[in-house]
Amino acid sequence: MAEHPPSLPHPRLWGLDDELYAGPPWQRLELPPQGLLLPESLRAYRSSETKEAQQERDNPRPEQALAYLQALLQQVPSWESWVADFPRSTWMPLGLVSEWGWGNGRKGLIQDPERVPGLLPLFESVCGPMAGEALGWQAWPAFQAVQIFALPQAWQQAWAQNTNLGPLYSSSALWTVFWQHQMAALDTKSRHIALLIGHRDASIWVMEPHKLCHHGRYLISNPLDLLFHLLRQKEEHGARTLHLAGRLSEDPELRSALEIAFEQVLVVGDEGASDGMDRLGCLQEGLRLWQAACE
């Protein structure tokens, strides 16, 4: 992995898909599984090969999530910030935050979500039924949008009871901020696609500089899965530029197909990237941008 950015006040914990790093000096943490469920929307995108992933999505593991949190707290009692990947998430209009009376802040944990009119039906229509989870939220005012995400109940209780744990951030919300900043810097009004590839699924964003058009997660088992979802979003939204975190592809056929499909492919978060940032640096920049605008 590339050398990480110099130490900054925030954050002290990073979550990258199924990998977690604490730092500086950014050592990888050996931890039990997180016990997070997959979103309902991922079930539609693979057949027999999704059996293992569907079992994970269909089987809540509160004990596993609690063991994971306890292991974190034992290794490092407190961090200045926590950044975690919560797969079950969806975006809603920011105006609902005021309507639902969540205050003037830009992030938080939702107390008694069943008492918020319409919240659970909206969330469950994308992510599936709640399964012993709590809900958190993080807004991005530039898009007039707020991300609602599910986290294990044990995490919600820990943050409610211990103010020394530091703020909790959604990694996909921070990636959204980072991608918008990258696109806005190009001084374009056209729609772009951004891609983040994980171990079991890929996140795809479709954006204009001042509008979030689409953000979804898609299960992938081979390069053709990835190509299918990218081209489907490209054709649906008319995007011509692809932003990618990490290497373009180790598969020469996929790399060639993407270079043909998109007029421009911009790679960040790789050792050879022009800006010198790795994926951790991209996420750190997303947090810096979010804090500058929202805190």
C-alpha positions as CSV (number, residue, x, y, z in Angstrom):
1,M,0.0,0.0,0.0
2,A,1.2,3.5,-0.7
3,E,2.6,5.8,2.0
4,H,-0.2,7.4,3.9
5,P,-0.8,11.2,4.2
6,P,0.9,13.1,7.0
7,S,-0.8,13.0,10.4
8,L,-3.8,15.4,10.6
9,P,-6.0,16.1,13.6
10,H,-8.8,13.9,12.1
11,P,-9.4,11.1,11.8
12,R,-7.9,8.3,13.8
13,L,-9.9,5.3,12.4
14,W,-10.5,4.6,8.8
15,G,-12.9,2.0,7.3
16,L,-12.3,0.8,3.7
17,D,-14.9,-1.8,2.8
18,D,-13.9,-4.9,4.8
19,E,-10.5,-3.5,5.9
20,L,-9.9,-1.2,8.8
21,Y,-6.9,1.0,9.6
22,A,-6.0,2.9,12.8
23,G,-3.5,5.6,12.9
24,P,-1.3,7.1,12.3
25,P,0.8,5.0,11.8
26,W,-2.1,3.3,10.0
27,Q,-1.7,-0.3,11.0
28,R,-4.3,-2.7,9.8
29,L,-6.5,-4.0,12.6
30,E,-7.2,-7.7,12.9
31,L,-10.8,-7.9,14.0
32,P,-13.8,-10.3,13.9
33,P,-16.4,-9.8,11.2
34,Q,-18.6,-6.7,11.4
35,G,-21.9,-8.4,11.2
36,L,-23.4,-5.8,8.9
37,L,-26.3,-6.7,6.6
38,L,-26.3,-6.0,2.9
39,P,-28.9,-3.7,1.4
40,E,-32.0,-5.3,0.0
41,S,-31.3,-3.6,-3.4
42,L,-28.2,-5.7,-3.9
43,R,-30.2,-8.9,-4.1
44,A,-31.4,-8.2,-7.6
45,Y,-28.0,-8.3,-9.3
46,R,-26.6,-11.8,-9.1
47,S,-28.0,-15.3,-9.3
48,S,-26.5,-18.6,-7.9
49,E,-23.2,-16.8,-7.1
50,T,-25.0,-14.6,-4.6
51,K,-25.8,-17.4,-2.2
52,E,-23.2,-16.6,0.4
53,A,-23.8,-12.8,0.1
54,Q,-27.6,-13.3,0.5
55,Q,-27.1,-15.4,3.5
56,E,-25.1,-12.6,5.1
57,R,-27.8,-10.2,4.1
58,D,-30.6,-12.4,5.5
59,N,-29.0,-13.3,8.8
60,P,-28.7,-10.5,11.4
61,R,-25.6,-11.0,13.6
62,P,-26.0,-8.6,16.6
63,E,-23.5,-10.7,18.6
64,Q,-20.9,-10.5,15.9
65,A,-21.4,-6.7,15.6
66,L,-21.0,-6.4,19.4
67,A,-17.8,-8.5,19.4
68,Y,-16.4,-6.3,16.6
69,L,-17.1,-3.1,18.6
70,Q,-15.6,-4.6,21.8
71,A,-12.5,-5.6,19.9
72,L,-12.1,-2.1,18.6
73,L,-12.5,-0.6,22.1
74,Q,-10.0,-3.0,23.6
75,Q,-7.3,-2.2,21.0
76,V,-7.7,1.6,21.1
77,P,-10.0,3.0,23.8
78,S,-10.9,6.2,21.9
79,W,-10.3,7.9,18.5
80,E,-10.8,11.4,17.6
81,S,-13.0,10.3,14.7
82,W,-14.6,7.1,13.4
83,V,-15.1,6.4,9.7
84,A,-17.0,3.2,8.9
85,D,-18.6,1.6,5.9
86,F,-22.4,1.0,6.5
87,P,-23.7,-0.9,3.5
88,R,-27.4,-0.3,4.2
89,S,-27.8,3.3,3.3
90,T,-29.9,5.5,1.1
91,W,-30.2,9.2,0.2
92,M,-33.2,11.5,1.0
93,P,-34.0,15.2,0.5
94,L,-32.2,17.4,3.1
95,G,-35.4,19.3,3.7
96,L,-36.8,16.2,5.6
97,V,-34.2,16.8,8.4
98,S,-36.0,20.1,9.3
99,E,-39.4,18.6,8.8
100,W,-38.6,15.7,11.1
101,G,-37.1,17.9,13.7
102,W,-33.5,16.6,13.9
103,G,-32.1,20.0,14.6
104,N,-29.6,22.3,12.8
105,G,-26.6,20.0,12.7
106,R,-25.3,18.0,9.8
107,K,-25.1,14.5,11.3
108,G,-26.4,12.4,14.1
109,L,-28.1,9.2,15.4
110,I,-31.8,8.9,15.1
111,Q,-33.7,8.2,18.3
112,D,-36.9,6.2,18.0
113,P,-37.0,6.1,14.1
114,E,-40.4,4.4,14.2
115,R,-41.8,7.7,15.5
116,V,-40.6,9.7,12.4
117,P,-43.5,9.6,9.9
118,G,-42.5,7.9,6.7
119,L,-38.9,7.3,7.6
120,L,-38.8,3.5,8.0
121,P,-41.0,2.8,4.9
122,L,-38.6,5.0,2.8
123,F,-35.5,3.3,4.2
124,E,-36.8,-0.3,4.1
125,S,-38.0,0.2,0.5
126,V,-34.3,0.3,-0.5
127,C,-32.5,-1.5,2.2
128,G,-35.0,-4.1,3.4
129,P,-36.6,-4.6,6.8
130,M,-34.8,-3.4,9.9
131,A,-33.2,-6.2,11.9
132,G,-32.2,-4.9,15.3
133,E,-30.3,-2.0,13.9
134,A,-30.3,1.7,14.6
135,L,-30.3,4.6,12.1
136,G,-27.8,7.4,11.7
137,W,-27.7,10.3,9.2
138,Q,-25.2,12.5,7.6
139,A,-26.1,15.5,5.3
140,W,-24.3,17.0,2.3
141,P,-25.8,20.4,1.8
142,A,-24.2,20.9,-1.6
143,F,-26.5,18.3,-3.0
144,Q,-29.4,19.2,-0.6
145,A,-29.3,15.5,0.4
146,V,-29.0,13.5,3.6
147,Q,-27.8,9.9,3.8
148,I,-29.6,7.6,6.2
149,F,-27.7,4.5,7.2
150,A,-28.2,1.5,9.4
151,L,-25.7,0.5,12.1
152,P,-25.7,-2.2,14.7
153,Q,-27.7,-1.4,17.8
154,A,-24.6,-1.9,19.9
155,W,-22.8,0.9,18.0
156,Q,-25.7,3.2,18.5
157,Q,-25.8,2.5,22.3
158,A,-22.1,3.0,22.6
159,W,-22.1,6.4,21.0
160,A,-25.2,7.4,23.0
161,Q,-23.5,6.5,26.3
162,N,-19.9,7.5,25.7
163,T,-19.2,11.0,24.4
164,N,-15.5,10.2,24.4
165,L,-15.8,8.0,21.4
166,G,-15.6,10.9,19.0
167,P,-17.9,11.6,16.0
168,L,-19.0,8.8,13.7
169,Y,-19.0,9.3,9.9
170,S,-20.3,7.2,7.0
171,S,-17.5,6.5,4.5
172,S,-19.9,6.5,1.5
173,A,-21.1,10.0,2.4
174,L,-17.5,11.2,2.6
175,W,-16.7,9.5,-0.8
176,T,-19.7,11.4,-2.2
177,V,-18.2,14.7,-1.0
178,F,-14.8,13.7,-2.5
179,W,-16.3,12.8,-5.9
180,Q,-18.3,16.0,-6.1
181,H,-15.1,18.0,-5.4
182,Q,-13.3,16.1,-8.1
183,M,-16.0,16.8,-10.6
184,A,-16.6,20.4,-9.7
185,A,-12.8,21.1,-10.2
186,L,-13.2,20.2,-13.9
187,D,-15.6,23.1,-14.5
188,T,-18.1,21.0,-16.4
189,K,-21.9,20.9,-16.4
190,S,-22.1,17.4,-17.8
191,R,-22.9,14.2,-15.8
192,H,-20.0,12.0,-14.6
193,I,-19.8,8.5,-13.1
194,A,-17.6,7.7,-10.1
195,L,-16.6,4.1,-9.1
196,L,-15.3,2.5,-5.9
197,I,-14.7,-1.2,-6.0
198,G,-14.9,-3.2,-2.8
199,H,-14.3,-6.9,-2.0
200,R,-17.9,-8.0,-2.8
201,D,-19.6,-5.1,-4.4
202,A,-19.0,-1.8,-6.1
203,S,-20.4,1.7,-5.4
204,I,-21.4,3.8,-8.4
205,W,-22.2,7.5,-8.3
206,V,-23.7,9.5,-11.1
207,M,-23.3,13.3,-10.5
208,E,-23.4,16.7,-11.9
209,P,-21.2,19.3,-10.1
210,H,-24.3,20.5,-8.1
211,K,-26.6,17.5,-8.2
212,L,-26.5,13.8,-7.1
213,C,-28.4,11.8,-9.7
214,H,-27.7,8.3,-8.5
215,H,-25.8,6.4,-5.9
216,G,-26.1,2.6,-5.6
217,R,-24.1,-0.5,-4.5
218,Y,-23.9,-3.5,-6.8
219,L,-22.7,-7.0,-6.1
220,I,-19.9,-8.1,-8.4
221,S,-18.4,-11.5,-9.0
222,N,-16.5,-10.9,-12.2
223,P,-15.4,-8.0,-14.5
224,L,-18.5,-8.4,-16.7
225,D,-20.8,-7.6,-13.7
226,L,-18.9,-4.4,-13.2
227,L,-19.0,-3.5,-16.9
228,F,-22.7,-4.2,-17.1
229,H,-23.6,-1.9,-14.2
230,L,-21.3,0.9,-15.4
231,L,-22.6,0.8,-18.9
232,R,-26.2,0.7,-17.7
233,Q,-25.8,3.8,-15.7
234,K,-23.8,5.5,-18.5
235,E,-26.6,4.9,-21.0
236,E,-29.4,5.8,-18.5
237,H,-27.8,9.1,-17.5
238,G,-25.7,10.1,-20.5
239,A,-22.4,10.3,-18.6
240,R,-19.2,10.4,-20.6
241,T,-16.5,10.7,-17.9
242,L,-15.5,7.9,-15.4
243,H,-13.8,8.7,-12.1
244,L,-12.2,5.7,-10.4
245,A,-10.5,5.1,-7.1
246,G,-7.6,2.7,-7.4
247,R,-6.3,0.9,-10.4
248,L,-8.4,1.0,-13.6
249,S,-8.4,-2.8,-13.9
250,E,-6.0,-5.7,-13.9
251,D,-8.2,-7.3,-16.6
252,P,-7.0,-6.0,-20.0
253,E,-10.4,-6.6,-21.7
254,L,-12.3,-4.7,-19.0
255,R,-9.7,-1.9,-19.1
256,S,-10.1,-1.7,-22.9
257,A,-13.9,-1.7,-22.7
258,L,-14.0,1.1,-20.2
259,E,-11.5,3.2,-22.2
260,I,-13.7,2.7,-25.3
261,A,-17.0,3.4,-23.5
262,F,-16.0,6.6,-21.8
263,E,-14.5,9.7,-23.4
264,Q,-12.3,10.2,-20.3
265,V,-11.2,7.9,-17.5
266,L,-9.7,9.7,-14.5
267,V,-7.9,7.6,-11.8
268,V,-7.3,8.8,-8.3
269,G,-6.3,6.9,-5.1
270,D,-3.5,4.8,-6.7
271,E,0.2,4.8,-6.2
272,G,0.6,6.1,-9.8
273,A,-2.2,8.7,-9.7
274,S,-1.2,12.2,-10.6
275,D,-2.4,13.7,-7.3
276,G,-0.3,11.2,-5.3
277,M,-3.2,10.1,-3.1
278,D,-4.1,6.5,-2.2
279,R,-7.6,5.5,-1.3
280,L,-7.1,6.4,2.3
281,G,-5.9,9.8,1.3
282,C,-9.0,10.3,-0.9
283,L,-11.3,9.4,2.1
284,Q,-9.3,11.7,4.3
285,E,-9.8,14.5,1.9
286,G,-13.5,13.8,1.8
287,L,-13.7,14.1,5.5
288,R,-11.7,17.4,5.4
289,L,-14.0,18.8,2.8
290,W,-17.1,17.7,4.8
291,Q,-15.8,19.2,8.1
292,A,-14.9,22.5,6.4
293,A,-18.5,22.8,5.0
294,C,-20.5,21.3,7.9
295,E,-18.7,21.8,11.2
